Amino acid sequence: MEALMIELQRLKYHRGFPYGKLLKCPVVLEDKYEYLSILHQQNMCNPTLKVERSSITGIQKDDELAINKILEFLNNCKEEGCGWVVKLPFVTNQVIKGIKSREDLIKRIYSIFTTDTKGIYPYVMIQPCMKNRKEYKVVYIPRKDILYVANIKGAKHSNGRKAFSSGDHLELFAFVKKAVEFFRAECPYAICDGLFRVDVFMNDYKELVVNEFESFEAGYYGKFESELAVTHFLKEYWTDKLMDVDQIRDLIGASAEKSIEENRVEKRTKTESCNQNFY
């Protein structure tokens, strides 16, 4: 983890993309709590508690403050009768679901930090477990007006997964637009101009909430027309980003000049050869 952070610092000075403050984009870094804390200002995500690694030492006396904060969060949070989940930052699908007791929850957090000997996770997050596990993955590319549901997890009405959006998805899409626009306004170094996906749940109070944001590596598979539109956009997007890099632009320019000169030499050689044959 330390080596990774050193490389990120080094990238701050390179001339490619992303660079500078854009390297702090929490979606690119998959710093989940960072972007969820922004959305929480508008109640657009589940209640979330961040438990810092530094606050859990394994010494009961020193950990009392952190444990009291956890218990306070559990007492005041809207829980849906399904227990709790513990989520990890910087990784995908690393979730411990359905933790029923507070004692077990605290034990799981201790276990994560003590087994993480390389210090990969600086924190964990606690959230209430969703009763309705249906999730809508919405691809949103504002500059091309691309907006569609890429993938819907779970069959209809199976395993507690109940559809909460259908047809033209007007309410769902309006929520996605609002969430992304607010995030961009509150996080000026966010990268939202390329591929962007918003994963949405509905809680037990019929409120839409953001589960996750995904960007560069987000899956965008869906109907052929929508998928094709995104693929074409991404080709243009990354070509433009590459052309903005001085070194690559210079290489392309030099390559083009070399190709032109080689064509001239080839034509001149052919002309001279033809002249010799004529005489």
C-alpha positions as CSV (number, residue, x, y, z in Angstrom):
1,M,0.0,0.0,0.0
2,E,2.8,2.4,0.9
3,A,4.5,1.7,-2.5
4,L,1.2,2.4,-4.3
5,M,0.8,5.7,-2.5
6,I,4.4,6.7,-3.5
7,E,3.6,5.9,-7.1
8,L,0.5,8.1,-6.9
9,Q,2.6,11.0,-5.6
10,R,5.0,10.5,-8.5
11,L,2.2,10.6,-11.0
12,K,1.2,14.0,-9.8
13,Y,4.0,15.4,-12.0
14,H,3.6,13.4,-15.1
15,R,2.0,14.9,-18.3
16,G,-0.5,12.2,-19.0
17,F,-4.1,11.5,-17.8
18,P,-5.1,11.6,-15.0
19,Y,-2.7,14.1,-13.5
20,G,-2.4,16.7,-10.7
21,K,-5.5,17.0,-8.5
22,L,-7.4,14.7,-10.7
23,L,-5.4,11.9,-9.1
24,K,-7.4,12.6,-5.9
25,C,-10.7,11.7,-7.5
26,P,-12.3,9.3,-4.9
27,V,-14.1,7.3,-7.6
28,V,-10.9,6.6,-9.5
29,L,-9.1,5.7,-6.2
30,E,-12.2,3.7,-5.1
31,D,-12.1,5.6,-1.9
32,K,-15.7,4.7,-1.2
33,Y,-16.3,6.6,2.0
34,E,-14.9,9.8,0.5
35,Y,-17.6,10.0,-2.2
36,L,-20.4,8.5,0.0
37,S,-19.7,11.2,2.6
38,I,-20.4,13.8,-0.1
39,L,-23.6,12.2,-1.2
40,H,-24.7,11.8,2.5
41,Q,-25.1,15.6,2.6
42,Q,-28.2,15.1,0.4
43,N,-29.2,11.8,1.9
44,M,-28.4,10.0,-1.3
45,C,-26.7,7.0,0.2
46,N,-27.1,4.6,3.1
47,P,-26.0,5.7,6.6
48,T,-22.3,4.9,6.7
49,L,-19.8,4.9,9.6
50,K,-16.1,5.0,8.9
51,V,-14.0,3.1,11.4
52,E,-10.3,4.2,11.1
53,R,-7.7,1.5,11.4
54,S,-5.7,3.8,13.8
55,S,-8.7,3.8,16.2
56,I,-8.6,0.0,16.7
57,T,-5.5,-1.0,18.5
58,G,-6.6,-4.3,20.2
59,I,-6.1,-2.7,23.6
60,Q,-9.6,-2.5,25.3
61,K,-8.9,0.8,27.1
62,D,-7.6,2.5,24.0
63,D,-10.4,1.1,21.8
64,E,-13.3,2.3,24.1
65,L,-13.9,5.5,22.2
66,A,-14.1,3.8,18.8
67,I,-16.4,1.1,20.1
68,N,-18.7,3.7,21.7
69,K,-18.9,5.5,18.3
70,I,-19.8,2.2,16.6
71,L,-22.5,1.5,19.2
72,E,-23.9,5.0,18.9
73,F,-24.1,4.6,15.1
74,L,-25.9,1.3,15.5
75,N,-28.4,2.8,17.9
76,N,-29.3,5.8,15.8
77,C,-29.1,4.2,12.3
78,K,-32.2,3.1,10.3
79,E,-31.7,-0.6,10.3
80,E,-34.0,-2.8,8.1
81,G,-34.1,-5.9,10.2
82,C,-31.4,-7.6,8.1
83,G,-28.4,-6.8,10.3
84,W,-25.3,-5.0,9.1
85,V,-22.6,-5.1,6.4
86,V,-18.9,-4.3,6.7
87,K,-17.3,-2.9,3.5
88,L,-13.7,-2.4,2.5
89,P,-12.3,0.5,0.4
90,F,-10.2,0.2,-2.7
91,V,-11.5,-3.3,-3.6
92,T,-14.5,-4.8,-5.4
93,N,-17.0,-7.2,-3.8
94,Q,-15.2,-7.3,-0.4
95,V,-18.3,-7.2,1.8
96,I,-19.2,-9.1,5.0
97,K,-23.0,-9.3,4.9
98,G,-25.8,-10.2,7.4
99,I,-24.0,-9.5,10.7
100,K,-26.7,-9.7,13.2
101,S,-25.1,-9.1,16.6
102,R,-23.1,-6.0,17.7
103,E,-20.5,-8.3,19.3
104,D,-20.0,-10.2,16.0
105,L,-19.7,-6.9,14.1
106,I,-16.9,-5.6,16.4
107,K,-15.1,-9.0,16.2
108,R,-15.2,-8.9,12.4
109,I,-13.7,-5.4,12.3
110,Y,-10.9,-6.5,14.7
111,S,-10.3,-9.6,12.5
112,I,-10.0,-7.4,9.3
113,F,-7.4,-5.1,10.8
114,T,-5.4,-7.8,12.5
115,T,-5.2,-10.1,9.5
116,D,-4.4,-7.2,7.1
117,T,-0.7,-7.3,7.9
118,K,0.3,-5.2,4.9
119,G,-1.9,-2.3,5.9
120,I,-4.0,-2.3,2.8
121,Y,-7.1,-1.0,4.4
122,P,-6.9,2.3,6.4
123,Y,-10.5,2.0,7.3
124,V,-13.7,-0.1,7.0
125,M,-17.3,1.1,6.6
126,I,-20.4,-0.1,8.5
127,Q,-23.8,0.2,6.8
128,P,-27.3,-1.3,7.4
129,C,-27.9,-4.4,5.2
130,M,-30.5,-3.8,2.5
131,K,-33.7,-5.8,2.7
132,N,-34.3,-5.4,-1.0
133,R,-31.1,-6.6,-2.7
134,K,-32.2,-5.5,-6.2
135,E,-29.5,-3.2,-7.7
136,Y,-29.7,-1.1,-10.8
137,K,-26.5,-0.3,-12.6
138,V,-27.0,2.9,-14.5
139,V,-24.5,4.1,-17.1
140,Y,-24.4,7.9,-17.4
141,I,-22.3,9.9,-19.8
142,P,-23.6,13.5,-19.7
143,R,-21.6,14.9,-22.6
144,K,-23.2,12.4,-25.0
145,D,-26.6,12.2,-23.3
146,I,-26.1,8.5,-22.7
147,L,-28.2,7.1,-19.9
148,Y,-29.4,3.5,-19.6
149,V,-29.6,0.6,-17.2
150,A,-26.6,-1.6,-18.0
151,N,-27.4,-4.6,-15.8
152,I,-30.0,-5.6,-13.2
153,K,-29.0,-8.1,-10.6
154,G,-31.3,-10.9,-9.6
155,A,-34.4,-12.3,-11.2
156,K,-37.7,-10.5,-10.6
157,H,-39.2,-11.2,-7.1
158,S,-36.5,-13.8,-6.3
159,N,-34.5,-14.1,-3.1
160,G,-35.9,-10.8,-1.7
161,R,-34.9,-8.9,-4.8
162,K,-37.9,-6.8,-5.9
163,A,-37.9,-4.5,-8.9
164,F,-38.4,-0.8,-8.1
165,S,-38.0,0.7,-11.5
166,S,-39.2,-0.3,-15.0
167,G,-40.2,1.1,-18.4
168,D,-38.5,4.5,-19.1
169,H,-37.0,4.6,-15.5
170,L,-37.8,8.4,-15.2
171,E,-37.5,8.5,-11.4
172,L,-34.3,6.4,-11.4
173,F,-32.6,8.4,-14.1
174,A,-33.5,11.7,-12.5
175,F,-32.0,10.5,-9.2
176,V,-28.8,9.4,-11.0
177,K,-28.4,12.7,-12.7
178,K,-29.0,14.6,-9.5
179,A,-26.4,12.4,-7.6
180,V,-23.7,12.9,-10.3
181,E,-24.3,16.6,-10.6
182,F,-24.1,17.1,-6.9
183,F,-21.0,15.0,-6.6
184,R,-19.3,17.0,-9.4
185,A,-20.2,20.3,-7.8
186,E,-18.8,19.3,-4.4
187,C,-15.7,17.5,-5.7
188,P,-14.1,19.8,-8.3
189,Y,-11.3,17.2,-9.0
190,A,-13.7,14.4,-9.7
191,I,-13.4,12.7,-13.1
192,C,-17.0,12.3,-14.5
193,D,-16.5,13.2,-18.1
194,G,-15.8,9.7,-19.3
195,L,-17.4,6.3,-18.5
196,F,-19.4,6.6,-15.3
197,R,-21.8,4.2,-13.7
198,V,-24.1,4.7,-10.7
199,D,-25.3,1.5,-8.8
200,V,-28.6,2.2,-7.0
201,F,-30.6,0.5,-4.3
202,M,-34.0,1.3,-2.8
203,N,-34.2,1.2,1.0
204,D,-37.0,0.0,3.2
205,Y,-38.4,3.6,3.3
206,K,-38.8,3.7,-0.5
207,E,-35.8,6.0,-0.9
208,L,-33.3,5.6,-3.7
209,V,-29.7,5.4,-2.5
210,V,-26.3,5.2,-4.2
211,N,-24.5,2.0,-3.4
212,E,-21.4,2.7,-5.5
213,F,-19.9,4.8,-8.2
214,E,-17.8,3.2,-10.9
215,S,-15.7,4.9,-13.6
216,F,-12.9,3.8,-15.9
217,E,-13.3,0.0,-15.5
218,A,-17.1,-0.1,-15.1
219,G,-19.1,-2.7,-17.0
220,Y,-21.4,-1.0,-19.4
221,Y,-23.0,-4.0,-21.2
222,G,-26.6,-3.7,-22.2
223,K,-28.7,-3.4,-25.3
224,F,-26.6,-3.5,-28.5
225,E,-27.3,0.1,-29.5
226,S,-26.5,1.5,-26.0
227,E,-23.3,-0.6,-25.7
228,L,-22.2,0.4,-29.2
229,A,-22.7,4.1,-28.4
230,V,-20.5,3.8,-25.3
231,T,-17.8,1.9,-27.1
232,H,-17.6,4.6,-29.9
233,F,-17.5,7.3,-27.2
234,L,-14.7,5.6,-25.3
235,K,-12.6,5.3,-28.5
236,E,-12.9,9.1,-29.0
237,Y,-12.5,9.9,-25.3
238,W,-9.2,8.0,-24.9
239,T,-7.9,9.1,-28.3
240,D,-8.4,12.8,-27.2
241,K,-6.8,12.1,-23.8
242,L,-3.7,10.6,-25.6
243,M,-3.5,13.4,-28.0
244,D,-3.4,15.9,-25.1
245,V,-0.1,14.3,-23.9
246,D,2.8,16.3,-25.4
247,Q,5.1,13.3,-25.8
248,I,2.6,11.2,-27.6
249,R,1.5,14.1,-29.8
250,D,5.2,14.7,-30.7
251,L,5.6,11.0,-31.5
252,I,2.6,10.9,-33.7
253,G,3.7,14.1,-35.5
254,A,7.2,12.7,-36.0
255,S,5.8,9.4,-37.3
256,A,3.6,11.3,-39.8
257,E,6.5,13.3,-41.0
258,K,8.7,10.2,-41.4
259,S,5.9,8.5,-43.3
260,I,5.5,11.4,-45.7
261,E,9.3,11.6,-46.3
262,E,9.4,7.8,-46.9
263,N,6.6,8.1,-49.5
264,R,8.5,10.9,-51.2
265,V,11.7,8.8,-51.4
266,E,9.7,5.8,-52.7
267,K,8.1,7.9,-55.4
268,R,11.4,9.5,-56.4
269,T,13.0,6.1,-56.6
270,K,10.2,4.8,-58.8
271,T,10.4,7.8,-61.1
272,E,14.1,7.5,-61.5
273,S,13.7,3.8,-62.2
274,C,11.0,4.5,-64.9
275,N,13.2,7.1,-66.5
276,Q,16.1,4.7,-66.7
277,N,13.9,2.0,-68.3
278,F,12.5,4.6,-70.8
279,Y,15.9,5.5,-72.0
